Amino acid sequence: MISPMASLALTDSSQLTSDRQHLAIDVQSRKQSAMVGFDPLIKEKLHVSEHALAGAVSGATTRLICQPLDVIKIRFQLQVEPLSSTCSRAKYWGVSQAALLIAKEEGVSALWKGHVPAQLLSVTFGVTQFVTFEMLTHEAWHLAPSFQSDHYRPLVHFVCGAAAGSLATLVSFPTDVVRTRLVAQGEPKVYTGIIHSFKMILKEEGIGAFFKGLSPTLLQIAPHAGAQFAFYNLFKGLWKRCNKTLWTSVCGRVASIGLYGRFLREGSSLPSGPCQEEAAGARFRTSQAEIWKGT
């Protein structure tokens, strides 16, 4: 039979273990969250070149996987006929049908038409967006210290994300125009490649042609990029709090079970009478020291 003193020691020791695990999870979470958005509490900060590399690799990988969908999207947008199988004049009416038809008529490689300029677009956009976002959030924490709390962080990330997305769009827009022209052209081809298309567009339409459609794109990308960073931060915080609560509960239960078994195992060696509580307290202090030493 475990005395009240031993039960109290068991509860306190379990809480201590939970707090230590909670702290370790929080530190690890903060280290992992340093990737997106400046955090003044993080000592191990990434260099600008590391942010640029991460943005470039993520953009290139995403483009490689999603390029066929982009080709199909452009084909759908250029088709005058309705996207319906009931329309006899419609060439495309579904994603899978369009993909199979393009591969059959033009070869599988046609699903990656315009892939090189698309990669230039994605890499340029990714590098500019991530580097700019990190720089803007860094300046925001220093210029507005009152917004350093987690409560305002989604708002700061929305503003910085919108600005970063807009700048990235402006920088990468010429490659987006070239990519669209290369993907949309049919037979016979007007442009033979990236360099040729750049030269032809510049010669025949002027430099302004590289920024056609920029205004509606900025109106779309600014709130989109801002919301993306803001909701990323918001849901990351919610997940972190839920994760902390879960792990705190789990660690507390595990510690309670372990210490409870230890007290039961060693209970027979405890003296009987008033000295039992003193011995339980001594064992609790020993267990507490071991917990701290182990962490």
Buried (B, 14 or more C-beta within 10 A) or exposed (E): EBBEBBEBBBBBBBBBBBBBBBEEBBEEBBEEBBBBBBBEEBEEBBEEEBBBBBBBEBBBEEBBEEBBEBBBBBBBEEBEEEBEEEEEEBBBBBBEBBBEBBBEEEEEEBBBBBBBBBBBBBBBBBBBBBBBBBBBBBEBBEEEEEBBEEEEBBBBBBBBBBBBBBBBBBBBBBBBBBBBBBBBBEEEEEBEEBEBBBEBBBEEEEEEBBBBEBEEBBEEBBBEBBBBBBBBBBEBBEEBEEEBEEBBEEBBEBBBEBBBEBBEEEBEEBEEEEEBBEBBBEBBEEBBEEBEEEE
